[in-house]
């Protein structure tokens, strides 16, 4: 199959065009995973390892591991990379932040991971914690920039509050934050959002050809699964549609079926009834279709479920995060005996709150199961964050 012509050059390609100048004469540590590739799908690990003027001395693996061979949530062990023989330090095991002894023999940390533009996806937490470590140990930090797959215009969700800071909400940014990882790194550094306000010596290697209005399909780049349940670039749009509700483990959101994050289903739902109720909201850019599924694993495994598949018909118009909260509202109205916040496992509320970045969303929703009670709180920080983040735009 002929390679697609690509309009966007990612950071690693721009760095190569620059003959790796910013890394010359330095011992390099690389934080990456299978998504760190050029447009011909060659790994950044191999590109840097083979570059005659780059001294790559260590690799660092986030959640899922440096070569992507660890499933979600499982600890990543310290190992040797089979291809290069380099040591691989885990950033998803005993520590999620590079320890001093991991950094003692390097001069610069390079970050190259494809993100999905949503705060609870843990790779940006890994990036920020590594920046903190670099600042504390006097090391340089280089971000090889990549596209935000849902573009650079969408911002949804409140800022993270102090009692909800965690690895899924590490920094005080909205749930959908509308920045590339390079732009986000600049914001975290310059706005003193890292622990104790530390700042690292940061370089962002910009992409060429990326524009804020682009979705991933516009880039001409191939997509590599950024985690097992983000198999397509399209899934990046659906992750914020259902991922918060998914933390309750109460309904299937398609994880364990063939359309992760693209559906809501349970054994007690009437598919046609729920589809009609959701379509009655006339949400811009969204249509709901009745669906009948039997998940292969995870929530509802082996059971016949009914529900709705979410079809995003216009990504730019759709307000992604609202969908799951409106669905929670409709479940409470149609099936009060299954009202989610009344009947979900209360032990999972903590994770729900952390992903929301605030306990208030759940508390406000629990009053009457009306999204209108919580929506104002969810969007209260968006305008201010948009103004702040514009200072760090590298692309227009």
Buried (B, 14 or more C-beta within 10 A) or exposed (E): EEEEEBBBBBBBBBBBEEEBEBBEEBBBBBBBBBBBBBBEEBBBBBBBBEBEEBBBBBBBBBBBBBBBEBEEEEEBBEBEBEEBEBBBBBBBBEEBBBEEEBBEEBBBBBBBBBBBBBBBBBBBBBBBBBBBBBBBBEBBBBBBBBBBBBBBEBBBBBBBBEEBBBBBBBBBBBBBBBBBBBBBBBBBBEBEBBBEEBBBEBBBBBBBBBBBEBBBEBBBBBBBBBBEBBBBBBBBBBBBBBBBBBBBBBBBBBBBBEBBBBBBBBEEBBBEBBBBBBBEBEBEBBBBBBBEBBBEEBBBEEEEBBBBBBEBEEBEEBBBBBBBBBBBBBBBEBBEEBBBBEBBEEEEBEBBBBBBBBBBBBBBBBEEBBBEBBBEBBBBBBEEBBEEBEEBBBBE
